[in-house]
Amino acid sequence: MDVKALRKDGDNLVIEGRIMGALPIQAMLTPDQARAALKLLDFKTLLFLLTILFRKGQR
């Protein structure tokens, strides 16, 4: 999935992008879904997510 935009819609987060390079999609993440996703993370993965912002990417 190529994410093109993130925007707020009320209390939700809307993710706009394309799947497989051709199919446009809008996914909506609700607060309940966000809390459920956080429950799936263990401490090691949460720490990785916090540090990924400071890592070098591939070019």
Helices and strands as residue ranges (DSSP letters): E 2-9, E 12-19, E 23-29, H 31-39, H 43-51, G 52-54
